[in-house]
Amino acid sequence: MTLSFRKFFLPWTASDCFETERAFQTWLRRRWRFFTDLRMIVLAVAVLCLLAGYFTSRRPLMLLTIVPLALVLLLSVALARMEAVLDGQNKSQQ
């Protein structure tokens, strides 16, 4: 259970789950692409919530924008950590 949690939510810390560094780098690149796509989808949802709330004059819909934007922020932080590991800058923090 802990392994799957780390591999999904903290992929930059999962290097010990792979036999070779190359396998880890390949997997991390795929995870990075997935997180990038997910960030764009969540950002589109935030924009749709904001526009729907604006044009229907519904404040609760506009407030729903906070949740996707918080997810975009978390995904951006995760992407930055993954990029640091992929570039070899984060070896001491793994």
N, C-alpha and C positions, 0 to 999 in steps of 0.2 A: 504494500500500500504506500509506504513512504517513497519507494522508488518511482512509482507511477506519478505521485504528486510532484516529486522533484523534476521528473522528465517533462511534465506538462506545464507546470507553473514556474519552475526555476530551471529552464533548460541549460543555462550556462554553468550550472553546478553539477551536471550529470556526466562529467567526463570519466568518472570511475566506473560507469556502467557499460563502457565500451572497451573492446579488446585493444584497439589501436587508436591512435590520435586521428588518423585519417578518417576512420569510420565516424568518430565523434564530430569532426569538422563537417563531414558530408551531412550527417543528421542535423547538425546545428544550422547549416545553411538552409536545409529544407524547412526547419522550424522557423527560421527567420523569415522566409518567404510567406509561410502560413500566417505568422503574426502581422506581417506587413499588409497582407490581404484583409485579414480580420480587422485591422485598424481602419482601413478605408471603408469597410462595410459599416462598422460602428459609427464612424464619422458621418456617413451618409444617413444613417438612422437618426443621428442627432440633428442634422440639418432638416430632415423631414419633420421631426417633432417640433422643431422651432418654427418652421414655415406653417405647419398645420395649426399650431397654436396662435400664430400671428394672424393668419387669414380667417380663422374662426373665432378670434377674440376669446380664446380659452386659455386662461393662465395655467391650469394644471398641465395642459399639453406642453406649454413652454417650459414648465418646471421639469418635465420629463427629460429635457435636454441635458440636465446635470448628470444623470446616470451614464449615458453614452460618452459624454465628454470626460468623465472621470475614468471610464474604461480606456478611452483613447490615451489619456495621460499615463495610465499604468502600462499600457502596451508600448508606449513610446519609451518609457524607462526600461522595460524589458528588452526592447530592440537595441537600445544603447548599450546595455550590458552584454547582449549577444555579439554586437559588433566589436566591442572591446575584446572579447574572448577570441573572436575570429581573427582579429588583427594581431593577437598575441600580446596585448597590453595589460591583460588582467590575470596573469598567471599566479600572482601571489594571493589573490582573493578567492580562488576557487575552492 
